[in-house]
């Protein structure tokens, strides 16, 4: 049973890597982002999207941790 789980995990990771590779290879057009009047360098679309995904994966849990921490502190004051 343990080996079956490892095989499924390996196949899932391989498929995920292949999908990411296909995404990167299909989105090589260069773009320059403009935000609040600041222009960024010319980067491939895939790099911009993957970078935004990674930033979101870092910021999301931190916000969840902060909100959970503040709500627990409020409950402690009520008790």
C-alpha positions in Angstrom: 0.0 0.0 0.0 2.8 2.4 0.9 4.5 1.7 -2.5 1.2 2.4 -4.3 1.0 5.8 -2.6 4.6 6.6 -3.6 3.9 5.6 -7.2 0.8 7.9 -7.3 2.8 10.7 -5.8 5.6 10.3 -8.3 3.1 10.2 -11.2 1.4 13.3 -9.8 4.6 15.2 -9.5 5.8 14.2 -12.9 2.5 15.4 -14.5 2.7 18.7 -12.5 6.3 19.3 -13.8 5.2 18.5 -17.4 2.2 20.9 -17.2 4.5 23.7 -15.8 7.1 23.0 -18.5 4.4 23.2 -21.2 3.1 26.4 -19.7 6.6 28.0 -19.7 7.3 26.9 -23.2 4.0 28.2 -24.6 4.3 31.6 -23.0 7.6 33.1 -24.1 6.3 36.4 -25.2 7.9 39.3 -23.4 5.8 41.8 -21.5 6.6 44.9 -19.5 4.3 45.5 -16.5 3.2 49.1 -15.5 2.2 49.6 -11.9 1.6 53.0 -10.3 3.6 54.7 -13.0 6.6 52.4 -12.6 7.5 50.2 -15.6 9.1 46.9 -15.0 11.7 45.1 -17.2 10.7 43.0 -20.2 10.1 39.5 -18.9 8.4 36.4 -20.4 4.7 36.1 -19.5 5.4 32.7 -17.9 8.0 34.1 -15.5 5.6 36.9 -14.5 2.8 34.5 -13.8 4.9 32.0 -11.9 6.5 34.8 -9.8 3.0 36.1 -9.0 1.9 32.6 -8.0 4.9 32.1 -5.7 4.4 35.6 -4.0 0.7 34.7 -3.5 1.6 31.3 -2.0 3.9 33.1 0.5 1.6 36.0 1.4 -1.7 34.0 1.6 -0.6 31.8 4.6 1.0 34.8 6.4 -2.3 36.7 6.2 -4.2 33.6 7.4 -1.8 33.2 10.3 -2.0 36.9 11.2 -5.9 36.9 11.1 -6.1 33.7 13.1 -3.6 35.0 15.7 -5.6 38.2 16.1 -8.9 36.4 16.5 -7.4 34.1 19.1 -6.1 37.1 21.0 -9.6 38.6 20.9 -11.2 35.4 22.2 -8.7 35.3 25.1 -9.7 38.8 26.2 -13.3 37.8 26.2 -12.8 34.9 28.5 
